[in-house]
Amino acid sequence: MYKPFLLTGLLISTMTMAQDKMTPELLWQLGRVSGEALTADGKTVIYGVTQYNIAENKSEKNLYAIPLAGGEAKQITQQPGGENGIAALQGQQIGYSLKDQWWEMNADGTNAVQKTNVEGGMQNIRISPDGKHILFSKEVKIKKVSGSDFYPDLPKSNVQIYDNLNYRHWDTWEDGNFQHVFYATYDNGQVGTPVDIMEGEPYDAPQMPFGGAEDMIWAPDGKSILYVCKKKFGKDYATSTNTDIYEYNLETRSTRNLSEGMMGYDVSPVFSPDGKHLAWTSMAQDGFEADKNDVVVMERSSDKITNLTKDWDGTASAIRWSLDGKQLFFLAVIKGTEQLLEINLQKDIAATTAKHIRQVTTGDFDITGFVGQAGNTLVVSRQDMNHATELFTVSLPKGSLQPLTTVNKAVYDKTGMCKIEKRWIKTTDNKEMLTWVIYPPDFDPAKKYPTLLYCQGGPQAAVSQFYSYRWNFQLIASQGYIVVAPNRRGMPGHGVEWNASISKDWGGQPIRDYLSAIDAVSQEPYVDKSRLGAVGASYGGYSVYMLAGVHNNRFKTFIAHDGLFDLKSWYGTTEEMWFANWDIGAPWEAANAKSHQEFNPSNYANKWNTPILIVQGGIDFRVGIEQGLQAFQLAQLKGIKSKLLYFPEENHWVLRAQNALVWQREFFSWLKETL
């Protein structure tokens, strides 16, 4: 039924002496590495390390510097607050934002100077290429929402008044404030009168809730500002994904839409080194968040736009120009891993096609971001299922990687690594499905192990070589469980058709894919078929709820985190309606009857008979609290062993350190008790 393929390199690395196992407490001791910048002279890499203080329930980020050629790393900041927005200035100088003000210092940590003192602070700060202007964002009150907004004589009223959609988003209620892009003159720390280039507009830039400085950039000549914005409000905003790239001219104070007529996500604008071309990533279809993401390039002199990846059967992210402007680098999921690719641009860019795309790196790891380039060396961040993010150098054009940072080496040197296996499993419709199988560090094939089916969220998110601080495969397997993680229908990395096929088929083939995976792996003699469990969050939580009604007694226990239990009530309480419309559809429309009947977990409540742990965030507006509460109430009323883990202050994720440790302790306690 399957064709096993052992990851030789990973297996060899695990054949060392038995060591300590990964625990929740040890996981939260790891330093979280972020690549920040390469100095302008190309000699020093700046990176951040975030450490969590469990007792104080907070984190602290500091900056470090390490020579690009390798060597000893040096901590260069230690002030409380967390530096961000790091930029390479001249030579060995860097700039950064700290406590919403702009700072500059030498890359060795000396001569740190706070340059600005702007009342109210600034976010997403960028200095113009000529150093004469400063670009930043901040909130502006545009709409009336609160009772006191409408009735100033009632300042102690506590009420919010809405007459349109998108009244809440992700984990925040709409309060009438919008993020706007500002610029001002800048002279060695002196900031002039700010200009709001979106004055009066009820739109956000950067994009909420996750947009940052990448959504607003300077043109290389410093004469214009580009920013990403979805200029829609209310219901139109909630039902559309149509962001555009806007250019604001400082001299004329006029704005034009560079991606006019391009109807999906247009984001991440980046200029070529010579400023003659502008690249960004673009989706074609309005309302489809997981559409194929293409790399497009605009010729600045003519505004001609060329789609470089339209004939390439994949989806791109994180684009970056090479130093000489002859290549565009990007990241893409390729069969269960995220890799570095390049587009070799032709002299006539319009002649560039899919045949000019080359995969640069290959291996069982994820390349997760770019830091910078010096000569033929590219600095990237990398992780795998056994290792948190570290920085690596990539030798171009060969694609060979060498570690640059080793922040967590001391921990990993004494921690047992998990065995990782890649299998290709036959699905019910005769397709080949990649499935990761993660084994305990001390795996013995002569023994039998309880086994967990991991159900991924998204739903169009990859199960690649990621390293999560919650759904951590190394942590789970280290407690004595085999983990089965399928690349079921809906995931990128296996072609556009495979990626898109999950929409309006949530409870169909993807659920059959999950069952195919667990059934195939369960054939192994070391899998205890009487101790199978299924776990997952978001769409993964939906999958668990769905499996609870259709698994035919395969599983002995379930864990669902922020899952969709009843699609009709979910449709009426979620916020990004374009997602609900595309993947499920309105329940009152006949065309969507299958989603709301055959694929609705609550419709299978009569078949629930298995213990279940239900986790729910109190400020999760993507999947509202009624979903977890309904599932828990059902289980309780049916007399099914069940537990509700409710986090009043957590959103769709669990972000606070002590809450996360409770989550992990309850997770493993439940498995120990029920599996």
Secondary structure as GFF3:
##gff-version 3
##sequence-region A 1 675
A	DSSP	beta_strand	2	6	.	.	.	ID=ss1
A	DSSP	alpha_helix	8	13	.	.	.	ID=ss2
A	DSSP	alpha_helix	24	27	.	.	.	ID=ss3
A	DSSP	beta_strand	32	38	.	.	.	ID=ss4
A	DSSP	beta_strand	44	53	.	.	.	ID=ss5
A	DSSP	beta_strand	58	67	.	.	.	ID=ss6
A	DSSP	beta_strand	74	75	.	.	.	ID=ss7
A	DSSP	beta_strand	84	88	.	.	.	ID=ss8
A	DSSP	beta_strand	93	98	.	.	.	ID=ss9
A	DSSP	beta_strand	101	106	.	.	.	ID=ss10
A	DSSP	beta_strand	113	114	.	.	.	ID=ss11
A	DSSP	beta_strand	123	127	.	.	.	ID=ss12
A	DSSP	beta_strand	133	141	.	.	.	ID=ss13
A	DSSP	alpha_helix	147	150	.	.	.	ID=ss14
A	DSSP	beta_strand	168	169	.	.	.	ID=ss15
A	DSSP	beta_strand	172	173	.	.	.	ID=ss16
A	DSSP	beta_strand	177	187	.	.	.	ID=ss17
A	DSSP	beta_strand	190	191	.	.	.	ID=ss18
A	DSSP	beta_strand	195	196	.	.	.	ID=ss19
A	DSSP	three_ten_helix	213	215	.	.	.	ID=ss20
A	DSSP	beta_strand	216	218	.	.	.	ID=ss21
A	DSSP	beta_strand	224	229	.	.	.	ID=ss22
A	DSSP	alpha_helix	235	238	.	.	.	ID=ss23
A	DSSP	beta_strand	244	249	.	.	.	ID=ss24
A	DSSP	beta_strand	254	257	.	.	.	ID=ss25
A	DSSP	beta_strand	266	271	.	.	.	ID=ss26
A	DSSP	beta_strand	277	282	.	.	.	ID=ss27
A	DSSP	beta_strand	294	299	.	.	.	ID=ss28
A	DSSP	beta_strand	304	307	.	.	.	ID=ss29
A	DSSP	beta_strand	317	321	.	.	.	ID=ss30
A	DSSP	beta_strand	327	334	.	.	.	ID=ss31
A	DSSP	beta_strand	337	344	.	.	.	ID=ss32
A	DSSP	three_ten_helix	349	351	.	.	.	ID=ss33
A	DSSP	three_ten_helix	354	356	.	.	.	ID=ss34
A	DSSP	beta_strand	357	359	.	.	.	ID=ss35
A	DSSP	beta_strand	366	374	.	.	.	ID=ss36
A	DSSP	beta_strand	377	384	.	.	.	ID=ss37
A	DSSP	beta_strand	387	395	.	.	.	ID=ss38
A	DSSP	beta_strand	400	403	.	.	.	ID=ss39
A	DSSP	alpha_helix	409	413	.	.	.	ID=ss40
A	DSSP	beta_strand	419	426	.	.	.	ID=ss41
A	DSSP	beta_strand	432	439	.	.	.	ID=ss42
A	DSSP	beta_strand	449	455	.	.	.	ID=ss43
A	DSSP	alpha_helix	473	478	.	.	.	ID=ss44
A	DSSP	beta_strand	482	486	.	.	.	ID=ss45
A	DSSP	alpha_helix	496	500	.	.	.	ID=ss46
A	DSSP	alpha_helix	509	521	.	.	.	ID=ss47
A	DSSP	beta_strand	527	537	.	.	.	ID=ss48
A	DSSP	alpha_helix	539	550	.	.	.	ID=ss49
A	DSSP	beta_strand	557	561	.	.	.	ID=ss50
A	DSSP	alpha_helix	567	571	.	.	.	ID=ss51
A	DSSP	alpha_helix	577	583	.	.	.	ID=ss52
A	DSSP	three_ten_helix	590	592	.	.	.	ID=ss53
A	DSSP	alpha_helix	593	597	.	.	.	ID=ss54
A	DSSP	three_ten_helix	601	607	.	.	.	ID=ss55
A	DSSP	beta_strand	612	617	.	.	.	ID=ss56
A	DSSP	alpha_helix	625	637	.	.	.	ID=ss57
A	DSSP	beta_strand	642	647	.	.	.	ID=ss58
A	DSSP	alpha_helix	657	674	.	.	.	ID=ss59
###
